[in-house]
């Protein structure tokens, strides 16, 4: 029986540049950095969450042939190679300000939503990322009518 997610993958064009961003700016730590000969298996995680690893995967052999790897690299630069990722924070606005000061570029400023306060950014390769501060109380999902009225 399946019981949890242990790894999730995100395509990056340069693993060292990815380390600079995910470790140096977002505060993750290196979990595994292994030269497997045919590829570098590189994972990071948050210090308080060592059981969930983010694999920083460079498109190429052995997972992909050269043609497919080139197509994935093109999609990454368009921000279309992954569905993205959402991180949780205790202070969305404070995290936004500190990351902005560190040179992280955002695509959306912190915004209040029914599920909390969140904002959007892209990693150096174009992958869409968000981080969210959950609300203090329970999440109340608005009705479809209320959502349609807000647009």
Buried (B, 14 or more C-beta within 10 A) or exposed (E): EEEEEEEEEBBBBEBEBBBEBBBEBBBBEEBEEEEEEEBBBBBBBBEEEEEBBBBBBBBBEEBBEEEEBEBBBEBBEEBEBBEBBEBBBEEBEEBBEEBBEEEBEBEEEBEEEEEBBBBBBBBBBBBBBBBBBBBEEEEEEEEEEEEEEEE
